[in-house]
Amino acid sequence: MTESLRTCPLGVDMEICRIDLSSAYRFRLRELGFREHERIRVIQKANFGGRVVAHGTERIAVDGATARHILVQLH
């Protein structure tokens, strides 16, 4: 079952299934390590739907609008 990054619980490993954004935004997210089949974990929820995501040793903040378009599968 897939859901958006914005609705995911804290501390659960998940896999990125799809990024439903324009190619320019997908390109930038790929530069940051957000690629299909990558494992990530939400470590903090921010106001207005933003999320802080752990990807390996990196910590990346994503705004709520972007998080809504990153589809993940929980593990």
N, CA, C, O and CB atoms as a CASP TS submission, in Angstrom:
PFRMAT TS
TARGET T0000
AUTHOR 0000-0000-0000
METHOD Language model
MODEL 1
PARENT N/A
ATOM      1  N   MET     1       0.832  -1.173   0.000  1.00  0.00           N
ATOM      2  CA  MET     1       0.000   0.000   0.000  1.00  0.00           C
ATOM      3  C   MET     1       0.885   1.248   0.000  1.00  0.00           C
ATOM      4  O   MET     1       1.812   1.348   0.804  1.00  0.00           O
ATOM      5  CB  MET     1      -0.951  -0.008   1.210  1.00  0.00           C
ATOM      6  N   THR     2       0.612   2.182  -0.879  1.00  0.00           N
ATOM      7  CA  THR     2       1.398   3.411  -0.929  1.00  0.00           C
ATOM      8  C   THR     2       0.624   4.563  -0.303  1.00  0.00           C
ATOM      9  O   THR     2      -0.607   4.595  -0.320  1.00  0.00           O
ATOM     10  CB  THR     2       1.783   3.749  -2.377  1.00  0.00           C
ATOM     11  N   GLU     3       1.367   5.491   0.238  1.00  0.00           N
ATOM     12  CA  GLU     3       0.801   6.719   0.772  1.00  0.00           C
ATOM     13  C   GLU     3       1.813   7.829   0.576  1.00  0.00           C
ATOM     14  O   GLU     3       2.962   7.577   0.213  1.00  0.00           O
ATOM     15  CB  GLU     3       0.417   6.565   2.271  1.00  0.00           C
ATOM     16  N   SER     4       1.383   9.057   0.818  1.00  0.00           N
ATOM     17  CA  SER     4       2.301  10.169   0.615  1.00  0.00           C
ATOM     18  C   SER     4       3.215  10.316   1.825  1.00  0.00           C
ATOM     19  O   SER     4       2.871   9.916   2.938  1.00  0.00           O
ATOM     20  CB  SER     4       1.527  11.477   0.359  1.00  0.00           C
ATOM     21  N   LEU     5       4.363  10.888   1.588  1.00  0.00           N
ATOM     22  CA  LEU     5       5.322  11.138   2.662  1.00  0.00           C
ATOM     23  C   LEU     5       4.693  12.015   3.745  1.00  0.00           C
ATOM     24  O   LEU     5       5.043  11.903   4.920  1.00  0.00           O
ATOM     25  CB  LEU     5       6.598  11.805   2.105  1.00  0.00           C
ATOM     26  N   ARG     6       3.786  12.868   3.355  1.00  0.00           N
ATOM     27  CA  ARG     6       3.146  13.788   4.295  1.00  0.00           C
ATOM     28  C   ARG     6       2.305  13.066   5.345  1.00  0.00           C
ATOM     29  O   ARG     6       2.134  13.588   6.446  1.00  0.00           O
ATOM     30  CB  ARG     6       2.277  14.770   3.540  1.00  0.00           C
ATOM     31  N   THR     7       1.786  11.901   5.043  1.00  0.00           N
ATOM     32  CA  THR     7       0.911  11.188   5.982  1.00  0.00           C
ATOM     33  C   THR     7       1.615  10.058   6.724  1.00  0.00           C
ATOM     34  O   THR     7       0.975   9.351   7.502  1.00  0.00           O
ATOM     35  CB  THR     7      -0.276  10.630   5.247  1.00  0.00           C
ATOM     36  N   CYS     8       2.898   9.871   6.508  1.00  0.00           N
ATOM     37  CA  CYS     8       3.625   8.757   7.124  1.00  0.00           C
ATOM     38  C   CYS     8       3.900   9.004   8.600  1.00  0.00           C
ATOM     39  O   CYS     8       4.071  10.147   9.025  1.00  0.00           O
ATOM     40  CB  CYS     8       4.936   8.518   6.393  1.00  0.00           C
ATOM     41  N   PRO     9       3.941   7.925   9.382  1.00  0.00           N
ATOM     42  CA  PRO     9       4.268   8.057  10.805  1.00  0.00           C
ATOM     43  C   PRO     9       5.762   8.280  11.013  1.00  0.00           C
ATOM     44  O   PRO     9       6.569   8.042  10.114  1.00  0.00           O
ATOM     45  CB  PRO     9       3.814   6.812  11.574  1.00  0.00           C
ATOM     46  N   LEU    10       6.112   8.733  12.192  1.00  0.00           N
ATOM     47  CA  LEU    10       7.516   8.954  12.546  1.00  0.00           C
ATOM     48  C   LEU    10       8.240   7.630  12.783  1.00  0.00           C
ATOM     49  O   LEU    10       7.652   6.670  13.281  1.00  0.00           O
ATOM     50  CB  LEU    10       7.619   9.839  13.794  1.00  0.00           C
ATOM     51  N   GLY    11       9.510   7.590  12.423  1.00  0.00           N
ATOM     52  CA  GLY    11      10.384   6.483  12.778  1.00  0.00           C
ATOM     53  C   GLY    11      10.179   5.180  12.057  1.00  0.00           C
ATOM     54  O   GLY    11      10.711   4.158  12.490  1.00  0.00           O
ATOM     55  N   VAL    12       9.432   5.169  10.974  1.00  0.00           N
ATOM     56  CA  VAL    12       9.164   3.937  10.231  1.00  0.00           C
ATOM     57  C   VAL    12       9.953   3.963   8.919  1.00  0.00           C
ATOM     58  O   VAL    12       9.918   4.950   8.185  1.00  0.00           O
ATOM     59  CB  VAL    12       7.632   3.770   9.955  1.00  0.00           C
ATOM     60  N   ASP    13      10.660   2.878   8.636  1.00  0.00           N
ATOM     61  CA  ASP    13      11.369   2.784   7.363  1.00  0.00           C
ATOM     62  C   ASP    13      10.375   2.667   6.228  1.00  0.00           C
ATOM     63  O   ASP    13       9.353   1.992   6.349  1.00  0.00           O
ATOM     64  CB  ASP    13      12.334   1.588   7.357  1.00  0.00           C
ATOM     65  N   MET    14      10.682   3.326   5.128  1.00  0.00           N
ATOM     66  CA  MET    14       9.816   3.287   3.959  1.00  0.00           C
ATOM     67  C   MET    14      10.656   3.367   2.707  1.00  0.00           C
ATOM     68  O   MET    14      11.820   3.765   2.744  1.00  0.00           O
ATOM     69  CB  MET    14       8.788   4.426   3.994  1.00  0.00           C
ATOM     70  N   GLU    15      10.058   2.988   1.608  1.00  0.00           N
ATOM     71  CA  GLU    15      10.717   3.007   0.307  1.00  0.00           C
ATOM     72  C   GLU    15       9.970   3.964  -0.609  1.00  0.00           C
ATOM     73  O   GLU    15       8.742   3.933  -0.685  1.00  0.00           O
ATOM     74  CB  GLU    15      10.780   1.581  -0.313  1.00  0.00           C
ATOM     75  N   ILE    16      10.715   4.812  -1.302  1.00  0.00           N
ATOM     76  CA  ILE    16      10.098   5.739  -2.246  1.00  0.00           C
ATOM     77  C   ILE    16       9.628   4.949  -3.457  1.00  0.00           C
ATOM     78  O   ILE    16      10.413   4.237  -4.084  1.00  0.00           O
ATOM     79  CB  ILE    16      11.090   6.870  -2.665  1.00  0.00           C
ATOM     80  N   CYS    17       8.353   5.075  -3.782  1.00  0.00           N
ATOM     81  CA  CYS    17       7.768   4.377  -4.928  1.00  0.00           C
ATOM     82  C   CYS    17       7.698   5.276  -6.162  1.00  0.00           C
ATOM     83  O   CYS    17       7.979   4.842  -7.279  1.00  0.00           O
ATOM     84  CB  CYS    17       6.371   3.867  -4.576  1.00  0.00           C
ATOM     85  N   ARG    18       7.317   6.536  -5.940  1.00  0.00           N
ATOM     86  CA  ARG    18       7.135   7.441  -7.070  1.00  0.00           C
ATOM     87  C   ARG    18       7.199   8.876  -6.572  1.00  0.00           C
ATOM     88  O   ARG    18       6.784   9.179  -5.453  1.00  0.00           O
ATOM     89  CB  ARG    18       5.791   7.168  -7.794  1.00  0.00           C
ATOM     90  N   ILE    19       7.718   9.746  -7.410  1.00  0.00           N
ATOM     91  CA  ILE    19       7.714  11.178  -7.133  1.00  0.00           C
ATOM     92  C   ILE    19       6.877  11.825  -8.224  1.00  0.00           C
ATOM     93  O   ILE    19       7.274  11.872  -9.389  1.00  0.00           O
ATOM     94  CB  ILE    19       9.179  11.779  -7.081  1.00  0.00           C
ATOM     95  N   ASP    20       5.726  12.317  -7.830  1.00  0.00           N
ATOM     96  CA  ASP    20       4.731  12.831  -8.767  1.00  0.00           C
ATOM     97  C   ASP    20       4.843  14.350  -8.889  1.00  0.00           C
ATOM     98  O   ASP    20       3.931  15.087  -8.516  1.00  0.00           O
ATOM     99  CB  ASP    20       3.312  12.432  -8.320  1.00  0.00           C
ATOM    100  N   LEU    21       5.985  14.801  -9.420  1.00  0.00           N
ATOM    101  CA  LEU    21       6.263  16.225  -9.612  1.00  0.00           C
ATOM    102  C   LEU    21       6.827  16.443 -11.007  1.00  0.00           C
ATOM    103  O   LEU    21       7.160  15.486 -11.705  1.00  0.00           O
ATOM    104  CB  LEU    21       7.247  16.753  -8.535  1.00  0.00           C
ATOM    105  N   SER    22       6.934  17.697 -11.409  1.00  0.00           N
ATOM    106  CA  SER    22       7.521  18.003 -12.716  1.00  0.00           C
ATOM    107  C   SER    22       8.979  17.551 -12.756  1.00  0.00           C
ATOM    108  O   SER    22       9.599  17.339 -11.713  1.00  0.00           O
ATOM    109  CB  SER    22       7.416  19.518 -13.024  1.00  0.00           C
ATOM    110  N   SER    23       9.512  17.409 -13.943  1.00  0.00           N
ATOM    111  CA  SER    23      10.870  16.875 -14.102  1.00  0.00           C
ATOM    112  C   SER    23      11.921  17.731 -13.410  1.00  0.00           C
ATOM    113  O   SER    23      12.899  17.190 -12.895  1.00  0.00           O
ATOM    114  CB  SER    23      11.210  16.753 -15.571  1.00  0.00           C
ATOM    115  N   ALA    24      11.750  19.050 -13.383  1.00  0.00           N
ATOM    116  CA  ALA    24      12.728  19.923 -12.716  1.00  0.00           C
ATOM    117  C   ALA    24      12.781  19.638 -11.217  1.00  0.00           C
ATOM    118  O   ALA    24      13.863  19.584 -10.633  1.00  0.00           O
ATOM    119  CB  ALA    24      12.382  21.407 -12.958  1.00  0.00           C
ATOM    120  N   TYR    25      11.615  19.455 -10.592  1.00  0.00           N
ATOM    121  CA  TYR    25      11.581  19.147  -9.164  1.00  0.00           C
ATOM    122  C   TYR    25      12.105  17.741  -8.885  1.00  0.00           C
ATOM    123  O   TYR    25      12.830  17.525  -7.913  1.00  0.00           O
ATOM    124  CB  TYR    25      10.159  19.290  -8.626  1.00  0.00           C
ATOM    125  N   ARG    26      11.738  16.790  -9.737  1.00  0.00           N
ATOM    126  CA  ARG    26      12.255  15.420  -9.567  1.00  0.00           C
ATOM    127  C   ARG    26      13.764  15.405  -9.681  1.00  0.00           C
ATOM    128  O   ARG    26      14.433  14.708  -8.919  1.00  0.00           O
ATOM    129  CB  ARG    26      11.640  14.466 -10.610  1.00  0.00           C
ATOM    130  N   PHE    27      14.314  16.166 -10.623  1.00  0.00           N
ATOM    131  CA  PHE    27      15.760  16.229 -10.801  1.00  0.00           C
ATOM    132  C   PHE    27      16.436  16.732  -9.528  1.00  0.00           C
ATOM    133  O   PHE    27      17.426  16.154  -9.080  1.00  0.00           O
ATOM    134  CB  PHE    27      16.117  17.136 -11.988  1.00  0.00           C
ATOM    135  N   ARG    28      15.908  17.799  -8.950  1.00  0.00           N
ATOM    136  CA  ARG    28      16.495  18.359  -7.722  1.00  0.00           C
ATOM    137  C   ARG    28      16.389  17.381  -6.566  1.00  0.00           C
ATOM    138  O   ARG    28      17.337  17.236  -5.794  1.00  0.00           O
ATOM    139  CB  ARG    28      15.809  19.678  -7.350  1.00  0.00           C
ATOM    140  N   LEU    29      15.250  16.706  -6.432  1.00  0.00           N
ATOM    141  CA  LEU    29      15.102  15.721  -5.371  1.00  0.00           C
ATOM    142  C   LEU    29      16.065  14.556  -5.563  1.00  0.00           C
ATOM    143  O   LEU    29      16.595  14.026  -4.587  1.00  0.00           O
ATOM    144  CB  LEU    29      13.666  15.213  -5.318  1.00  0.00           C
ATOM    145  N   ARG    30      16.295  14.156  -6.796  1.00  0.00           N
ATOM    146  CA  ARG    30      17.275  13.086  -7.057  1.00  0.00           C
ATOM    147  C   ARG    30      18.674  13.521  -6.654  1.00  0.00           C
ATOM    148  O   ARG    30      19.451  12.717  -6.140  1.00  0.00           O
ATOM    149  CB  ARG    30      17.260  12.686  -8.545  1.00  0.00           C
ATOM    150  N   GLU    31      18.998  14.782  -6.880  1.00  0.00           N
ATOM    151  CA  GLU    31      20.294  15.299  -6.436  1.00  0.00           C
ATOM    152  C   GLU    31      20.450  15.188  -4.922  1.00  0.00           C
ATOM    153  O   GLU    31      21.556  14.999  -4.415  1.00  0.00           O
ATOM    154  CB  GLU    31      20.462  16.757  -6.872  1.00  0.00           C
ATOM    155  N   LEU    32      19.336  15.306  -4.208  1.00  0.00           N
ATOM    156  CA  LEU    32      19.355  15.204  -2.745  1.00  0.00           C
ATOM    157  C   LEU    32      19.275  13.758  -2.257  1.00  0.00           C
ATOM    158  O   LEU    32      19.358  13.512  -1.054  1.00  0.00           O
ATOM    159  CB  LEU    32      18.205  16.001  -2.159  1.00  0.00           C
ATOM    160  N   GLY    33      19.116  12.804  -3.169  1.00  0.00           N
ATOM    161  CA  GLY    33      19.066  11.395  -2.800  1.00  0.00           C
ATOM    162  C   GLY    33      17.683  10.791  -2.783  1.00  0.00           C
ATOM    163  O   GLY    33      17.528   9.623  -2.426  1.00  0.00           O
ATOM    164  N   PHE    34      16.668  11.559  -3.160  1.00  0.00           N
ATOM    165  CA  PHE    34      15.300  11.041  -3.217  1.00  0.00           C
ATOM    166  C   PHE    34      15.083  10.399  -4.577  1.00  0.00           C
ATOM    167  O   PHE    34      14.773  11.079  -5.555  1.00  0.00           O
ATOM    168  CB  PHE    34      14.251  12.171  -2.960  1.00  0.00           C
ATOM    169  N   ARG    35      15.248   9.083  -4.628  1.00  0.00           N
ATOM    170  CA  ARG    35      15.069   8.326  -5.871  1.00  0.00           C
ATOM    171  C   ARG    35      14.118   7.167  -5.602  1.00  0.00           C
ATOM    172  O   ARG    35      13.978   6.716  -4.465  1.00  0.00           O
ATOM    173  CB  ARG    35      16.440   7.805  -6.424  1.00  0.00           C
ATOM    174  N   GLU    36      13.479   6.698  -6.642  1.00  0.00           N
ATOM    175  CA  GLU    36      12.623   5.536  -6.498  1.00  0.00           C
ATOM    176  C   GLU    36      13.451   4.378  -5.937  1.00  0.00           C
ATOM    177  O   GLU    36      14.605   4.186  -6.318  1.00  0.00           O
ATOM    178  CB  GLU    36      11.971   5.151  -7.857  1.00  0.00           C
ATOM    179  N   HIS    37      12.850   3.620  -5.036  1.00  0.00           N
ATOM    180  CA  HIS    37      13.426   2.439  -4.391  1.00  0.00           C
ATOM    181  C   HIS    37      14.466   2.771  -3.317  1.00  0.00           C
ATOM    182  O   HIS    37      15.089   1.859  -2.773  1.00  0.00           O
ATOM    183  CB  HIS    37      14.054   1.558  -5.431  1.00  0.00           C
ATOM    184  N   GLU    38      14.667   4.041  -3.003  1.00  0.00           N
ATOM    185  CA  GLU    38      15.546   4.415  -1.892  1.00  0.00           C
ATOM    186  C   GLU    38      14.770   4.288  -0.588  1.00  0.00           C
ATOM    187  O   GLU    38      13.561   4.518  -0.548  1.00  0.00           O
ATOM    188  CB  GLU    38      16.098   5.866  -2.071  1.00  0.00           C
ATOM    189  N   ARG    39      15.470   3.924   0.470  1.00  0.00           N
ATOM    190  CA  ARG    39      14.845   3.825   1.792  1.00  0.00           C
ATOM    191  C   ARG    39      15.082   5.117   2.555  1.00  0.00           C
ATOM    192  O   ARG    39      16.185   5.665   2.563  1.00  0.00           O
ATOM    193  CB  ARG    39      15.400   2.610   2.588  1.00  0.00           C
ATOM    194  N   ILE    40      14.009   5.595   3.202  1.00  0.00           N
ATOM    195  CA  ILE    40      14.065   6.805   4.001  1.00  0.00           C
ATOM    196  C   ILE    40      13.249   6.604   5.268  1.00  0.00           C
ATOM    197  O   ILE    40      12.559   5.595   5.415  1.00  0.00           O
ATOM    198  CB  ILE    40      13.551   8.022   3.200  1.00  0.00           C
ATOM    199  N   ARG    41      13.327   7.572   6.188  1.00  0.00           N
ATOM    200  CA  ARG    41      12.555   7.514   7.423  1.00  0.00           C
ATOM    201  C   ARG    41      12.202   8.945   7.834  1.00  0.00           C
ATOM    202  O   ARG    41      13.071   9.817   7.837  1.00  0.00           O
ATOM    203  CB  ARG    41      13.350   6.776   8.559  1.00  0.00           C
ATOM    204  N   VAL    42      10.948   9.190   8.177  1.00  0.00           N
ATOM    205  CA  VAL    42      10.533  10.495   8.694  1.00  0.00           C
ATOM    206  C   VAL    42      10.963  10.565  10.157  1.00  0.00           C
ATOM    207  O   VAL    42      10.596   9.708  10.961  1.00  0.00           O
ATOM    208  CB  VAL    42       8.974  10.715   8.541  1.00  0.00           C
ATOM    209  N   ILE    43      11.750  11.602  10.499  1.00  0.00           N
ATOM    210  CA  ILE    43      12.216  11.722  11.878  1.00  0.00           C
ATOM    211  C   ILE    43      11.599  12.912  12.605  1.00  0.00           C
ATOM    212  O   ILE    43      11.704  13.029  13.826  1.00  0.00           O
ATOM    213  CB  ILE    43      13.721  11.841  11.901  1.00  0.00           C
ATOM    214  N   GLN    44      10.953  13.796  11.840  1.00  0.00           N
ATOM    215  CA  GLN    44      10.308  14.944  12.481  1.00  0.00           C
ATOM    216  C   GLN    44       9.193  15.471  11.604  1.00  0.00           C
ATOM    217  O   GLN    44       9.322  15.533  10.381  1.00  0.00           O
ATOM    218  CB  GLN    44      11.328  16.058  12.773  1.00  0.00           C
ATOM    219  N   LYS    45       8.100  15.848  12.239  1.00  0.00           N
ATOM    220  CA  LYS    45       6.988  16.479  11.532  1.00  0.00           C
ATOM    221  C   LYS    45       7.023  17.963  11.848  1.00  0.00           C
ATOM    222  O   LYS    45       7.171  18.357  13.005  1.00  0.00           O
ATOM    223  CB  LYS    45       5.610  15.844  11.933  1.00  0.00           C
ATOM    224  N   ALA    46       6.887  18.786  10.815  1.00  0.00           N
ATOM    225  CA  ALA    46       6.899  20.234  10.977  1.00  0.00           C
ATOM    226  C   ALA    46       5.507  20.803  10.704  1.00  0.00           C
ATOM    227  O   ALA    46       4.612  20.098  10.239  1.00  0.00           O
ATOM    228  CB  ALA    46       7.942  20.879  10.037  1.00  0.00           C
ATOM    229  N   ASN    47       5.347  22.068  10.997  1.00  0.00           N
ATOM    230  CA  ASN    47       4.066  22.732  10.734  1.00  0.00           C
ATOM    231  C   ASN    47       3.730  22.713   9.251  1.00  0.00           C
ATOM    232  O   ASN    47       4.622  22.680   8.402  1.00  0.00           O
ATOM    233  CB  ASN    47       4.096  24.175  11.242  1.00  0.00           C
ATOM    234  N   PHE    48       2.457  22.734   8.951  1.00  0.00           N
ATOM    235  CA  PHE    48       1.933  22.792   7.589  1.00  0.00           C
ATOM    236  C   PHE    48       2.347  21.591   6.733  1.00  0.00           C
ATOM    237  O   PHE    48       2.450  21.710   5.512  1.00  0.00           O
ATOM    238  CB  PHE    48       2.394  24.065   6.926  1.00  0.00           C
ATOM    239  N   GLY    49       2.585  20.437   7.364  1.00  0.00           N
ATOM    240  CA  GLY    49       2.839  19.213   6.628  1.00  0.00           C
ATOM    241  C   GLY    49       4.276  18.948   6.246  1.00  0.00           C
ATOM    242  O   GLY    49       4.559  17.936   5.606  1.00  0.00           O
ATOM    243  N   GLY    50       5.188  19.816   6.612  1.00  0.00           N
ATOM    244  CA  GLY    50       6.603  19.594   6.308  1.00  0.00           C
ATOM    245  C   GLY    50       7.143  18.393   7.067  1.00  0.00           C
ATOM    246  O   GLY    50       6.618  18.020   8.117  1.00  0.00           O
ATOM    247  N   ARG    51       8.175  17.804   6.539  1.00  0.00           N
ATOM    248  CA  ARG    51       8.804  16.635   7.160  1.00  0.00           C
ATOM    249  C   ARG    51      10.313  16.767   7.118  1.00  0.00           C
ATOM    250  O   ARG    51      10.873  17.335   6.181  1.00  0.00           O
ATOM    251  CB  ARG    51       8.363  15.338   6.460  1.00  0.00           C
ATOM    252  N   VAL    52      10.973  16.231   8.152  1.00  0.00           N
ATOM    253  CA  VAL    52      12.418  16.066   8.125  1.00  0.00           C
ATOM    254  C   VAL    52      12.652  14.576   7.936  1.00  0.00           C
ATOM    255  O   VAL    52      12.138  13.750   8.690  1.00  0.00           O
ATOM    256  CB  VAL    52      13.118  16.622   9.444  1.00  0.00           C
ATOM    257  N   VAL    53      13.432  14.250   6.921  1.00  0.00           N
ATOM    258  CA  VAL    53      13.621  12.868   6.504  1.00  0.00           C
ATOM    259  C   VAL    53      15.073  12.467   6.684  1.00  0.00           C
ATOM    260  O   VAL    53      15.982  13.225   6.346  1.00  0.00           O
ATOM    261  CB  VAL    53      13.187  12.672   5.044  1.00  0.00           C
ATOM    262  N   ALA    54      15.289  11.266   7.222  1.00  0.00           N
ATOM    263  CA  ALA    54      16.633  10.692   7.318  1.00  0.00           C
ATOM    264  C   ALA    54      16.853   9.813   6.097  1.00  0.00           C
ATOM    265  O   ALA    54      16.050   8.933   5.785  1.00  0.00           O
ATOM    266  CB  ALA    54      16.821   9.871   8.649  1.00  0.00           C
ATOM    267  N   HIS    55      17.950  10.073   5.423  1.00  0.00           N
ATOM    268  CA  HIS    55      18.359   9.260   4.271  1.00  0.00           C
ATOM    269  C   HIS    55      19.831   8.941   4.492  1.00  0.00           C
ATOM    270  O   HIS    55      20.704   9.758   4.197  1.00  0.00           O
ATOM    271  CB  HIS    55      18.113  10.012   2.876  1.00  0.00           C
ATOM    272  N   GLY    56      20.100   7.751   5.010  1.00  0.00           N
ATOM    273  CA  GLY    56      21.466   7.431   5.408  1.00  0.00           C
ATOM    274  C   GLY    56      21.862   8.331   6.567  1.00  0.00           C
ATOM    275  O   GLY    56      21.157   8.394   7.575  1.00  0.00           O
ATOM    276  N   THR    57      22.978   9.024   6.433  1.00  0.00           N
ATOM    277  CA  THR    57      23.422   9.950   7.473  1.00  0.00           C
ATOM    278  C   THR    57      22.919  11.371   7.234  1.00  0.00           C
ATOM    279  O   THR    57      23.144  12.256   8.059  1.00  0.00           O
ATOM    280  CB  THR    57      24.936   9.951   7.554  1.00  0.00           C
ATOM    281  N   GLU    58      22.252  11.589   6.130  1.00  0.00           N
ATOM    282  CA  GLU    58      21.740  12.913   5.771  1.00  0.00           C
ATOM    283  C   GLU    58      20.388  13.170   6.423  1.00  0.00           C
ATOM    284  O   GLU    58      19.616  12.243   6.666  1.00  0.00           O
ATOM    285  CB  GLU    58      21.622  13.049   4.248  1.00  0.00           C
ATOM    286  N   ARG    59      20.114  14.433   6.701  1.00  0.00           N
ATOM    287  CA  ARG    59      18.808  14.885   7.179  1.00  0.00           C
ATOM    288  C   ARG    59      18.340  15.966   6.215  1.00  0.00           C
ATOM    289  O   ARG    59      19.039  16.955   5.996  1.00  0.00           O
ATOM    290  CB  ARG    59      18.873  15.422   8.671  1.00  0.00           C
ATOM    291  N   ILE    60      17.157  15.777   5.642  1.00  0.00           N
ATOM    292  CA  ILE    60      16.657  16.670   4.608  1.00  0.00           C
ATOM    293  C   ILE    60      15.247  17.117   4.985  1.00  0.00           C
ATOM    294  O   ILE    60      14.394  16.291   5.310  1.00  0.00           O
ATOM    295  CB  ILE    60      16.671  15.976   3.213  1.00  0.00           C
ATOM    296  N   ALA    61      15.006  18.434   4.941  1.00  0.00           N
ATOM    297  CA  ALA    61      13.674  18.978   5.211  1.00  0.00           C
ATOM    298  C   ALA    61      12.918  19.122   3.898  1.00  0.00           C
ATOM    299  O   ALA    61      13.458  19.597   2.899  1.00  0.00           O
ATOM    300  CB  ALA    61      13.765  20.347   5.945  1.00  0.00           C
ATOM    301  N   VAL    62      11.663  18.704   3.921  1.00  0.00           N
ATOM    302  CA  VAL    62      10.800  18.777   2.743  1.00  0.00           C
ATOM    303  C   VAL    62       9.525  19.504   3.153  1.00  0.00           C
ATOM    304  O   VAL    62       8.927  19.178   4.178  1.00  0.00           O
ATOM    305  CB  VAL    62      10.483  17.343   2.164  1.00  0.00           C
ATOM    306  N   ASP    63       9.109  20.480   2.367  1.00  0.00           N
ATOM    307  CA  ASP    63       7.877  21.192   2.693  1.00  0.00           C
ATOM    308  C   ASP    63       6.664  20.295   2.464  1.00  0.00           C
ATOM    309  O   ASP    63       6.755  19.275   1.781  1.00  0.00           O
ATOM    310  CB  ASP    63       7.757  22.478   1.855  1.00  0.00           C
ATOM    311  N   GLY    64       5.535  20.682   3.038  1.00  0.00           N
ATOM    312  CA  GLY    64       4.324  19.873   2.983  1.00  0.00           C
ATOM    313  C   GLY    64       3.801  19.626   1.585  1.00  0.00           C
ATOM    314  O   GLY    64       3.341  18.525   1.283  1.00  0.00           O
ATOM    315  N   ALA    65       3.865  20.641   0.720  1.00  0.00           N
ATOM    316  CA  ALA    65       3.372  20.481  -0.658  1.00  0.00           C
ATOM    317  C   ALA    65       4.199  19.447  -1.412  1.00  0.00           C
ATOM    318  O   ALA    65       3.650  18.640  -2.163  1.00  0.00           O
ATOM    319  CB  ALA    65       3.404  21.830  -1.406  1.00  0.00           C
ATOM    320  N   THR    66       5.507  19.468  -1.218  1.00  0.00           N
ATOM    321  CA  THR    66       6.383  18.494  -1.875  1.00  0.00           C
ATOM    322  C   THR    66       6.166  17.107  -1.276  1.00  0.00           C
ATOM    323  O   THR    66       6.091  16.120  -2.007  1.00  0.00           O
ATOM    324  CB  THR    66       7.869  18.914  -1.742  1.00  0.00           C
ATOM    325  N   ALA    67       6.066  17.029   0.051  1.00  0.00           N
ATOM    326  CA  ALA    67       5.870  15.741   0.727  1.00  0.00           C
ATOM    327  C   ALA    67       4.606  15.050   0.247  1.00  0.00           C
ATOM    328  O   ALA    67       4.553  13.821   0.204  1.00  0.00           O
ATOM    329  CB  ALA    67       5.809  15.937   2.240  1.00  0.00           C
ATOM    330  N   ARG    68       3.593  15.816  -0.112  1.00  0.00           N
ATOM    331  CA  ARG    68       2.335  15.248  -0.597  1.00  0.00           C
ATOM    332  C   ARG    68       2.537  14.499  -1.914  1.00  0.00           C
ATOM    333  O   ARG    68       1.769  13.587  -2.221  1.00  0.00           O
ATOM    334  CB  ARG    68       1.288  16.352  -0.776  1.00  0.00           C
ATOM    335  N   HIS    69       3.546  14.863  -2.691  1.00  0.00           N
ATOM    336  CA  HIS    69       3.766  14.262  -4.013  1.00  0.00           C
ATOM    337  C   HIS    69       4.855  13.192  -4.031  1.00  0.00           C
ATOM    338  O   HIS    69       5.199  12.673  -5.093  1.00  0.00           O
ATOM    339  CB  HIS    69       4.120  15.334  -4.997  1.00  0.00           C
ATOM    340  N   ILE    70       5.388  12.867  -2.875  1.00  0.00           N
ATOM    341  CA  ILE    70       6.361  11.770  -2.778  1.00  0.00           C
ATOM    342  C   ILE    70       5.606  10.566  -2.218  1.00  0.00           C
ATOM    343  O   ILE    70       5.195  10.567  -1.058  1.00  0.00           O
ATOM    344  CB  ILE    70       7.613  12.157  -1.861  1.00  0.00           C
ATOM    345  N   LEU    71       5.427   9.553  -3.043  1.00  0.00           N
ATOM    346  CA  LEU    71       4.658   8.366  -2.653  1.00  0.00           C
ATOM    347  C   LEU    71       5.611   7.290  -2.158  1.00  0.00           C
ATOM    348  O   LEU    71       6.626   6.999  -2.790  1.00  0.00           O
ATOM    349  CB  LEU    71       3.803   7.835  -3.841  1.00  0.00           C
ATOM    350  N   VAL    72       5.267   6.708  -1.020  1.00  0.00           N
ATOM    351  CA  VAL    72       6.134   5.737  -0.381  1.00  0.00           C
ATOM    352  C   VAL    72       5.354   4.496   0.010  1.00  0.00           C
ATOM    353  O   VAL    72       4.124   4.495   0.070  1.00  0.00           O
ATOM    354  CB  VAL    72       6.807   6.344   0.838  1.00  0.00           C
ATOM    355  N   GLN    73       6.110   3.442   0.273  1.00  0.00           N
ATOM    356  CA  GLN    73       5.540   2.201   0.801  1.00  0.00           C
ATOM    357  C   GLN    73       6.227   1.915   2.123  1.00  0.00           C
ATOM    358  O   GLN    73       7.456   1.896   2.197  1.00  0.00           O
ATOM    359  CB  GLN    73       5.714   1.000  -0.206  1.00  0.00           C
ATOM    360  N   LEU    74       5.444   1.692   3.164  1.00  0.00           N
ATOM    361  CA  LEU    74       5.995   1.419   4.498  1.00  0.00           C
ATOM    362  C   LEU    74       6.577   0.019   4.555  1.00  0.00           C
ATOM    363  O   LEU    74       6.103  -0.896   3.882  1.00  0.00           O
ATOM    364  CB  LEU    74       4.914   1.588   5.583  1.00  0.00           C
ATOM    365  N   HIS    75       7.618  -0.135   5.375  1.00  0.00           N
ATOM    366  CA  HIS    75       8.248  -1.452   5.576  1.00  0.00           C
ATOM    367  C   HIS    75       8.173  -1.856   7.016  1.00  0.00           C
ATOM    368  O   HIS    75       8.648  -2.932   7.380  1.00  0.00           O
ATOM    369  CB  HIS    75       9.705  -1.443   5.119  1.00  0.00           C
TER
END
